[in-house]
Amino acid sequence: MTTGKSMRIATAVLAIALMVGSVAETAAQSALGTVVTLTGYFLNGQTLTPVEANYTVIDGQGKKIGPSSKSNQTDGYLQTGLKPGENYVIRVEDPRYFRQEFRVDIPATGKYLEMSKDFVVRTMEAGRTVAIAPSPFDLKKVTLKTGAEDDLGEMVKILVMNPGTNVEFVCYPDIEGTPDAIQKISSGRAESLKKFFVSKGISAGRISVRAVSSTDPIDPPPIRKAAKGKRYVGPVYMVITKV
């Protein structure tokens, strides 16, 4: 009987100890606050391979969190101490790349969380050509197609954040044809692009256009006729002319 009573007492003491420990852990977590850690890589926009890049983290109130940090090619980056339910901006501040910002929304959680997110950076280099894909135009059309504004959004942000950068839009026709018809399509597309970027606050003086009168030798139309929904549309490129 004594042994049974002793076991019951020991069990009760253990239960109380576990309860106290749980309460203490909860209290400690409440005092310190739940944190979230963000990891990942910065990727080269052309090759999508990891690169070294300097960046800063900005909180939802626009305040810089700590000193500038660096991501490396091997291990990427690690940013901890982020708060659940908050949003942050990862700002690229590296002379090797265009200034860019990436928004990160942290989910609301009461437990420690690790998130992974990669960011694509664009090399700051005059003469670099960037293919605009998917094409912002439909077959034989000169006005921007539905959804094109969203696809062009990243380029708008880059030009807004890098006011010293000038670009040229180069447009190719869909097919070979009469000089007048080709010029009309290529010129119309180039002007539509310029008008769009100007409407987003980019100075017209920073944008030049070039309408090409022949199909793209690098990405020519296919020899075989494609299905109606997959017909070839002349490529459009953005060339960095000044940084």
C-alpha positions as CSV (number, residue, x, y, z in Angstrom):
1,M,0.0,0.0,0.0
2,T,2.8,2.3,0.9
3,T,4.5,1.6,-2.4
4,G,1.4,2.4,-4.4
5,K,0.9,5.6,-2.5
6,S,4.4,6.6,-3.2
7,M,4.0,6.0,-6.9
8,R,0.9,8.1,-7.0
9,I,2.7,10.9,-5.2
10,A,5.6,10.7,-7.6
11,T,3.3,10.7,-10.6
12,A,1.5,13.8,-9.3
13,V,4.8,15.6,-8.7
14,L,6.0,14.8,-12.2
15,A,2.7,16.1,-13.7
16,I,3.0,19.3,-11.7
17,A,6.6,19.7,-12.9
18,L,5.7,19.2,-16.5
19,M,2.8,21.7,-16.2
20,V,5.1,24.3,-14.6
21,G,7.7,23.7,-17.3
22,S,5.0,24.1,-20.0
23,V,3.8,27.3,-18.4
24,A,7.3,28.7,-18.1
25,E,8.0,27.9,-21.8
26,T,4.8,29.6,-22.9
27,A,5.6,32.6,-20.7
28,A,9.2,32.8,-22.1
29,Q,7.9,32.6,-25.7
30,S,5.3,35.3,-25.0
31,A,8.1,37.5,-23.5
32,L,10.5,37.0,-26.3
33,G,7.9,36.9,-29.1
34,T,7.7,34.3,-31.9
35,V,10.2,34.9,-34.7
36,V,10.4,33.8,-38.3
37,T,13.5,33.1,-40.3
38,L,13.8,33.7,-44.0
39,T,16.3,31.9,-46.1
40,G,17.1,31.5,-49.9
41,Y,19.3,32.8,-52.7
42,F,19.7,35.8,-54.9
43,L,19.7,34.6,-58.5
44,N,21.2,36.1,-61.7
45,G,18.4,37.2,-63.9
46,Q,20.0,35.7,-67.0
47,T,21.3,32.4,-65.8
48,L,19.1,31.9,-62.7
49,T,22.3,30.8,-60.8
50,P,23.1,32.0,-57.2
51,V,25.1,35.1,-56.9
52,E,26.6,37.3,-54.2
53,A,24.5,40.3,-53.4
54,N,24.2,43.0,-50.8
55,Y,20.7,43.8,-49.4
56,T,18.8,45.5,-46.6
57,V,15.5,44.7,-44.9
58,I,12.8,47.3,-44.4
59,D,9.8,46.7,-42.1
60,G,6.2,47.7,-42.7
61,Q,6.8,51.2,-41.3
62,G,9.6,51.8,-43.7
63,K,12.3,51.4,-41.0
64,K,15.6,49.7,-41.9
65,I,16.2,46.5,-39.8
66,G,19.8,46.3,-38.7
67,P,22.9,46.8,-41.0
68,S,23.1,45.8,-44.6
69,S,23.5,42.0,-45.1
70,K,25.1,39.9,-47.8
71,S,24.0,36.8,-49.6
72,N,26.7,34.5,-51.0
73,Q,26.7,32.0,-53.9
74,T,27.1,28.9,-51.7
75,D,24.9,29.3,-48.7
76,G,22.6,32.1,-49.9
77,Y,21.2,34.4,-47.2
78,L,19.6,34.0,-43.7
79,Q,17.4,36.7,-42.2
80,T,16.0,36.0,-38.7
81,G,14.0,37.9,-36.2
82,L,11.1,38.7,-38.5
83,K,7.7,39.0,-36.9
84,P,4.6,36.9,-37.7
85,G,1.8,38.7,-39.5
86,E,4.1,41.5,-40.7
87,N,5.3,42.5,-44.2
88,Y,8.9,43.4,-45.1
89,V,10.8,44.6,-48.2
90,I,14.1,43.1,-49.3
91,R,15.9,45.9,-51.0
92,V,18.9,45.1,-53.3
93,E,21.6,47.7,-52.7
94,D,24.6,46.5,-54.6
95,P,26.4,48.5,-57.4
96,R,26.6,45.3,-59.5
97,Y,22.8,45.2,-59.9
98,F,19.9,47.4,-60.5
99,R,18.1,48.6,-57.4
100,Q,15.1,46.4,-56.8
101,E,12.7,45.7,-54.0
102,F,10.9,42.4,-53.2
103,R,7.9,42.3,-50.8
104,V,7.7,39.4,-48.3
105,D,4.5,38.7,-46.3
106,I,5.1,36.8,-43.1
107,P,2.1,34.5,-42.2
108,A,0.5,34.9,-38.7
109,T,1.8,32.1,-36.5
110,G,2.4,31.4,-32.9
111,K,5.3,29.0,-33.5
112,Y,8.8,29.4,-34.8
113,L,8.8,29.3,-38.6
114,E,11.4,29.0,-41.4
115,M,10.5,30.3,-44.8
116,S,12.4,30.0,-48.1
117,K,12.3,32.5,-50.9
118,D,14.6,33.3,-53.8
119,F,15.0,36.7,-55.5
120,V,16.0,37.4,-59.1
121,V,18.4,40.3,-59.6
122,R,19.3,42.1,-62.8
123,T,22.9,43.0,-63.7
124,M,23.6,46.7,-64.1
125,E,25.3,46.8,-67.5
126,A,24.9,49.0,-70.5
127,G,24.3,47.0,-73.7
128,R,22.5,44.2,-72.0
129,T,19.4,42.9,-73.9
130,V,16.4,41.6,-72.0
131,A,13.7,39.6,-73.9
132,I,10.2,40.6,-72.9
133,A,8.4,37.3,-72.4
134,P,5.6,36.4,-72.7
135,S,5.0,38.8,-75.6
136,P,2.9,41.8,-74.5
137,F,1.1,41.7,-77.9
138,D,-1.3,39.4,-79.7
139,L,-0.8,38.3,-83.3
140,K,-0.8,41.3,-85.7
141,K,-1.9,43.6,-82.9
142,V,-0.2,46.8,-81.8
143,T,-2.0,47.5,-78.5
144,L,-0.9,45.8,-75.3
145,K,-2.9,42.6,-74.6
146,T,-4.8,41.9,-71.5
147,G,-2.5,41.1,-68.6
148,A,0.5,42.6,-70.2
149,E,0.7,45.4,-67.6
150,D,1.2,42.9,-64.9
151,D,4.0,41.1,-66.9
152,L,5.7,44.5,-67.4
153,G,5.4,45.5,-63.8
154,E,8.9,44.3,-62.8
155,M,10.5,46.4,-65.5
156,V,8.5,49.4,-64.5
157,K,9.8,49.1,-60.9
158,I,13.4,48.7,-62.0
159,L,13.2,51.9,-64.1
160,V,11.5,53.8,-61.3
161,M,14.2,52.8,-58.8
162,N,17.0,53.5,-61.2
163,P,16.3,56.9,-62.6
164,G,19.7,57.1,-64.3
165,T,18.9,54.1,-66.5
166,N,17.8,54.6,-70.2
167,V,16.4,51.9,-72.4
168,E,15.5,51.1,-76.0
169,F,12.5,48.9,-77.0
170,V,13.2,46.8,-80.1
171,C,10.2,45.3,-81.8
172,Y,10.1,42.7,-84.6
173,P,7.2,41.9,-86.9
174,D,5.2,38.6,-86.7
175,I,5.9,37.6,-90.4
176,E,7.5,38.9,-93.5
177,G,5.3,41.1,-95.6
178,T,5.1,44.4,-97.4
179,P,7.4,47.1,-96.0
180,D,4.5,49.3,-95.1
181,A,2.6,46.6,-93.2
182,I,5.7,45.5,-91.3
183,Q,6.7,49.0,-90.3
184,K,3.1,49.7,-89.2
185,I,3.1,46.8,-86.7
186,S,6.6,47.2,-85.4
187,S,6.3,51.0,-85.0
188,G,2.9,50.7,-83.4
189,R,4.1,48.2,-80.9
190,A,7.2,50.2,-80.0
191,E,5.1,53.3,-79.4
192,S,2.6,51.4,-77.3
193,L,5.4,50.2,-75.1
194,K,6.8,53.7,-74.7
195,K,3.4,55.2,-74.0
196,F,2.8,52.5,-71.3
197,F,6.1,53.2,-69.5
198,V,5.6,57.0,-69.7
199,S,2.1,56.5,-68.1
200,K,3.8,54.8,-65.2
201,G,6.0,57.8,-64.5
202,I,9.1,57.0,-66.7
203,S,10.4,60.1,-68.5
204,A,9.9,59.9,-72.3
205,G,13.5,61.1,-72.6
206,R,14.8,57.9,-71.1
207,I,13.0,55.7,-73.6
208,S,13.9,55.2,-77.3
209,V,12.2,52.8,-79.7
210,R,13.4,50.8,-82.8
211,A,11.0,49.1,-85.2
212,V,12.8,46.4,-87.2
213,S,11.5,45.7,-90.7
214,S,12.4,42.0,-90.8
215,T,11.8,39.0,-88.6
216,D,14.2,38.3,-85.7
217,P,17.2,36.3,-86.9
218,I,17.8,35.0,-83.4
219,D,14.2,33.9,-82.8
220,P,12.7,33.5,-86.3
221,P,9.1,32.3,-87.1
222,P,8.8,28.5,-87.2
223,I,8.9,26.8,-90.6
224,R,5.8,24.8,-89.9
225,K,2.4,26.5,-89.2
226,A,1.5,26.5,-85.6
227,A,-1.9,26.0,-84.0
228,K,-4.1,29.1,-83.8
229,G,-3.6,29.6,-80.1
230,K,0.2,29.2,-80.4
231,R,1.0,31.3,-83.4
232,Y,4.4,33.1,-83.5
233,V,4.4,36.7,-82.4
234,G,7.4,38.9,-83.2
235,P,9.8,39.2,-80.2
236,V,10.2,42.3,-78.2
237,Y,13.4,43.3,-76.4
238,M,14.4,45.9,-73.9
239,V,18.0,47.1,-74.4
240,I,19.8,48.9,-71.5
241,T,21.4,51.9,-73.3
242,K,22.6,53.8,-70.2
243,V,23.2,53.0,-66.5
